[in-house]
Amino acid sequence: MQNVTLYLDYLCPFAWRGLELVYAAAPYLGLEITLRHFSLEQHNHPQNRGLAQNPAWRIAQQPRSGPRGLLAFLASHAARQQGSAAHLRFALSLLRLHHQEGRPLDEESCVEAAQRAGLELERFLADLEEEEARRKELTYDLEAAAELGVFGTPTFVLPSGDAAYFRFTHLTVEPELAVNLWELFTAFLHNGAHVETLKRPQRQQGA
Amino acid sequence: MQNVTLYLDYLCPFAWRGLELVYAAAPYLGLEITLRHFSLEQHNHPQNRGLAQNPAWRIAQQPRSGPRGLLAFLASHAARQQGSAAHLRFALSLLRLHHQEGRPLDEESCVEAAQRAGLELERFLADLEEEEARRKELTYDLEAAAELGVFGTPTFVLPSGDAAYFRFTHLTVEPELAVNLWELFTAFLHNGAHVETLKRPQRQQGA
């Protein structure tokens, strides 16, 4: 198995598409997916300018009802207690609820995601209530993301150590297309030219 | 033949590598390369913030001895008067002089690039002296770049209309490698997922 780590923020529609991509390709390519977290709210917070490594404003220290993305992170760490496969199903369910069905990232959606993912619900809720432990795990993930220089989601880390933010706008879940795109992505990162950036310009309106 | 447009700034080492790449791949893939210009100095000028479409500070209106990149642009437009193949050879020669041999982008280097590229030197110098015409051509290129939303160099425009900034750090001139990388690049841009961005994070030192 090849371990691929995916940094995500539940708020981000590109992270949703990124997870769908690697999830669809995984069984065909023998990929094992590890999910970790990166907070756009923390990264982009005005108080953290220039402080990515040592942020002044930390989402993991905010009240549960505060930042939009916090509860989903805590719930994600609660789901992770049931193993990485359960974690993956939970993340996919919650991302679909939010980005496909337009549901907010509230407690009701988190519980529904846990149910859809086939988690043990009582255990999930108990783990979610162990909030200090979940906040510590989140802090640990966000520190790892900062050390890696993550600046957006989805960011993938390949078994080779190559890492990249990878943003695409059309959802790819058909296995053949997903495998093809994943292979392009990895070939690009492994290419000897050491590709750093590919980015489409945004065509301007008028002139 | 497939026409590929490349927006470049002579100041930019990534534009140099980008031109080497497409130049090495062109004969094998039947690519015809059109060079156009984009100015990093104009784009990043403090007076132009938020004014990409209608810049307050325009490099084409500056004194010839002013901005570092201006003379190379004017010389590039002078070289273009001798046809697109001559233009391409001139650009490659000047980029190599500057980025490989560490020479400044001054008149001496421009003349040497014209010589290395096999241009008619007297005609080149005369065309360079027709400065108002060259400045108009430069303005036209920079306006086209702004309309396309170019934000850095090299930016390639494929025959399909897909366009992307494409930055890599290791020079690729061996034809097989160049063809391979070019094909990856175009496959990525043509992929149905509509890839918008791929960007490596910069690993942070310490914590």
Contacts between the chains, C-beta under 8 A, distances in Angstrom:
chain1	res1	chain2	res2	distance
A	17	B	193	7.9
A	21	B	193	7.6
A	52	B	204	7.0
A	53	B	204	5.7
A	53	B	206	7.4
A	53	B	207	5.7
A	54	B	207	7.8
A	143	B	207	7.0
A	146	B	204	6.6
A	146	B	207	7.5
A	147	B	203	7.3
A	147	B	204	5.7
A	147	B	207	5.6
A	148	B	201	5.6
A	148	B	203	6.0
A	148	B	204	7.6
A	149	B	201	3.5
A	149	B	202	4.5
A	149	B	203	5.1
A	149	B	204	5.2
A	150	B	201	5.2
A	151	B	199	7.9
A	151	B	201	6.1
A	152	B	199	8.0
A	155	B	201	6.3
A	162	B	200	7.5
A	163	B	200	6.2
A	163	B	201	5.6
A	164	B	198	5.3
A	164	B	199	6.2
A	164	B	200	5.0
A	164	B	201	7.4
A	165	B	197	6.5
A	165	B	198	7.0
A	165	B	199	4.7
A	165	B	200	7.7
A	165	B	201	6.7
A	166	B	195	7.6
A	166	B	197	7.4
A	166	B	198	5.3
A	167	B	195	7.3
A	167	B	196	4.8
A	167	B	197	4.2
A	167	B	198	7.6
A	168	B	191	7.7
A	168	B	193	4.1
A	168	B	194	5.7
A	168	B	195	4.6
A	168	B	196	6.2
A	169	B	193	7.4
A	169	B	194	4.6
A	169	B	196	6.0
A	170	B	192	6.2
A	170	B	193	4.9
A	170	B	194	4.9
A	171	B	193	7.9
A	172	B	192	7.4
A	172	B	193	4.7
A	177	B	192	6.6
A	177	B	193	7.4
A	180	B	191	7.6
A	181	B	191	5.7
A	181	B	193	5.3
A	181	B	195	7.9
A	184	B	184	6.6
A	184	B	187	5.7
A	184	B	188	5.5
A	184	B	191	6.4
A	185	B	188	8.0
A	185	B	198	7.1
A	187	B	184	5.7
A	188	B	184	5.6
A	188	B	185	8.0
A	188	B	188	6.4
A	188	B	198	6.5
A	189	B	200	7.7
A	191	B	168	7.7
A	191	B	180	7.6
A	191	B	181	5.7
A	191	B	184	6.4
A	192	B	170	6.2
A	192	B	172	7.4
A	192	B	177	6.6
A	193	B	17	7.9
A	193	B	21	7.6
A	193	B	168	4.1
A	193	B	169	7.4
A	193	B	170	4.9
A	193	B	171	7.9
A	193	B	172	4.7
A	193	B	177	7.4
A	193	B	181	5.3
A	194	B	168	5.7
A	194	B	169	4.6
A	194	B	170	4.9
A	195	B	166	7.6
A	195	B	167	7.3
A	195	B	168	4.5
A	195	B	181	7.9
A	195	B	198	7.3
A	195	B	200	7.8
A	196	B	167	4.8
A	196	B	168	6.1
A	196	B	169	6.0
A	196	B	199	7.1
A	196	B	200	5.3
A	197	B	165	6.5
A	197	B	166	7.4
A	197	B	167	4.2
A	197	B	197	7.8
A	197	B	198	7.0
A	197	B	199	4.7
A	197	B	200	7.3
A	198	B	164	5.4
A	198	B	165	7.0
A	198	B	166	5.3
A	198	B	167	7.6
A	198	B	185	7.1
A	198	B	188	6.5
A	198	B	195	7.3
A	198	B	197	7.0
A	198	B	198	4.5
A	198	B	199	7.6
A	199	B	151	7.9
A	199	B	164	6.2
A	199	B	165	4.7
A	199	B	196	7.1
A	199	B	197	4.7
A	199	B	198	7.6
A	199	B	199	6.7
A	200	B	162	7.4
A	200	B	163	6.2
A	200	B	164	5.0
A	200	B	165	7.7
A	200	B	189	7.7
A	200	B	195	7.7
A	200	B	196	5.3
A	200	B	197	7.3
A	201	B	148	5.6
A	201	B	149	3.5
A	201	B	150	5.2
A	201	B	151	6.0
A	201	B	155	6.3
A	201	B	163	5.6
A	201	B	164	7.4
A	201	B	165	6.7
A	202	B	149	4.5
A	203	B	147	7.2
A	203	B	148	6.0
A	203	B	149	5.1
A	204	B	52	7.0
A	204	B	53	5.7
A	204	B	146	6.6
A	204	B	147	5.6
A	204	B	148	7.6
A	204	B	149	5.2
A	206	B	53	7.4
A	207	B	53	5.8
A	207	B	54	8.0
A	207	B	143	7.1
A	207	B	146	7.5
A	207	B	147	5.6
